[in-house]
């Protein structure tokens, strides 16, 4: 009896608590947040390296027109504004539509709507924006760019919203209905929270796609960081082209990083 008691009460060795090698074992949350903290540091170093590299070059007048702070900030502001408008419209369209198409009465239309959204996604983005500019010239350049990029970015959010809601266990929904909850209350309190991880993955994808493709707005004169890339191509200045490409890539990766943070913060516990 005493032997069994002593064995049960024996303290765990530090090495065992630390994975057997004397080193502390990081939990999955610690590893995830370590990665989140590393991303902005790496991106900051990339921007610093770009700044130092460009600053060390002897820029001619053409390069100076594209690689000065005022010009870059104005194009960055245009790029961010256009991306924000597109993302807001994509979310306002795709999430309610995805919810609607998972309801019993509307499921028969889901295939047709997804096929239509697939056409927008399958069409090359440069071809889509030029097509819109030619056909709908009277709309205005900014409106054309917004409509084209919304058409291109709807699919990931729409599809993931539908998939996330369809993956919710029907027995949980029926149990909630049996307790007297309305369909709207079940949707808001049970289905949407359980679908959040899948929905957020689609939103994150749409964010990165939008920030990257908005650079193509330069081809119809809508501005953005694509102007820097276009200037580098038209003037045959590799330094300008390189700087513009790096800035667009860093912005897209920054948005992806912010999306990952939001995804972790909004993910329901235990999911």
Secondary structure, 3 states (H helix, E strand, C coil): CHHHHHHHHCCCCHHHHCCCCCCCCCCHHHHHHHHHHHHHHHHHHHHHHHHHHHHCCCCCHHHHHHCCHHHHHHHHHHHHHHHHHHHHHHHHHHHHHHHHHCCHHHHHHHHHHHHHHHHHHHCCHHHHHHHHHHHCHHHCHHHHHHHHHHHHHHHHHHHHHHHHHHCCCHHHHHHHHHCCCCHHHHHHHHHHHHHHHHHHHHHHHHHHHHHHHHHHHHHHCCCCCHHHHHHHHHCCCHHHHHHHHHHHHHHHHHHHHHHHHHHHHHCCCCC
